[in-house]
Amino acid sequence: MGSFSIWHWLVVLLIVVMVFGTKKLKNLGSDLGGAVKGFKDGMKDGSTSAEGDKPAQQVTSAPADKTTIDVEAKHKS
């Protein structure tokens, strides 16, 4: 049960191309490349943001003009 030879990989590649077709594989490759590029850009933008390493501020009190309503949930039988 050793490693596969180059011929095994060529047969697998041929079967994949026959099943999916070259157009779908090309679209899949370009979609995957776009996703990786978007991820890298997002990581770069996140590390060089204007706020730096400051955590986001949390709102601790509600505005005075809003009212809250207390309700009870009933269990279904």
C-alpha atoms as one frame of an Amber mdcrd trajectory, in Angstrom:
protein
   0.000   0.000   0.000   2.772   2.463  -0.852   2.436   5.904  -2.327   0.671
   6.424  -5.618   2.701   6.722  -8.792   2.342   9.470 -11.377   0.139   7.187
 -13.475  -2.397   6.846 -10.672  -2.628  10.630 -10.350  -3.004  11.067 -14.113
  -5.889   8.593 -14.172  -7.576  10.384 -11.260  -7.111  13.742 -13.012  -8.541
  12.345 -16.243 -11.618  11.016 -14.428 -12.173  14.344 -12.647 -11.947  16.228
 -15.951 -14.359  13.799 -17.596 -16.886  14.084 -14.749 -16.819  17.837 -14.192
 -15.605  19.160 -17.525 -12.941  21.765 -18.113 -15.294  24.758 -17.975 -16.579
  23.928 -14.483 -13.044  23.273 -13.252 -11.899  26.617 -14.695 -14.779  28.426
 -12.976 -14.059  26.609  -9.737 -10.403  27.639  -9.900 -11.201  31.291 -10.560
 -13.829  31.344  -7.771 -11.371  29.801  -5.342  -8.674  32.283  -6.345 -11.071
  35.208  -5.872 -12.048  33.922  -2.433  -8.414  33.595  -1.365  -7.642  37.090
  -2.664 -10.638  38.531  -0.812  -9.565  36.775   2.377  -6.023  38.143   2.094
  -7.324  41.671   1.443  -9.642  41.384   4.434  -6.816  40.256   6.675  -4.620
  43.100   5.437  -7.390  45.682   5.985  -8.095  44.342   9.449  -4.501  44.678
  10.594  -4.039  48.230   9.246  -7.334  49.721  10.413  -7.445  53.345  11.569
  -8.525  52.349  15.089  -5.538  50.112  15.616  -5.789  47.642  18.471  -8.435
  49.522  20.469 -11.427  47.320  21.338 -14.874  48.384  20.268 -16.840  50.364
  22.843 -19.881  48.741  24.383 -23.149  50.459  25.129 -23.946  49.967  28.808
 -27.112  52.015  29.286 -30.301  52.304  27.248 -31.627  55.687  26.111 -34.085
  57.299  28.553 -36.930  57.709  26.016 -37.218  53.975  25.262 -39.359  51.670
  27.385 -38.922  47.975  27.880 -41.651  45.367  28.118 -41.284  42.315  30.347
 -42.892  39.171  28.963 -43.105  35.548  29.991 -42.697  32.682  27.583 -45.260
  29.888  27.801 -44.215  26.319  27.196 -46.174  24.267  24.678 -47.717  21.093
  26.035
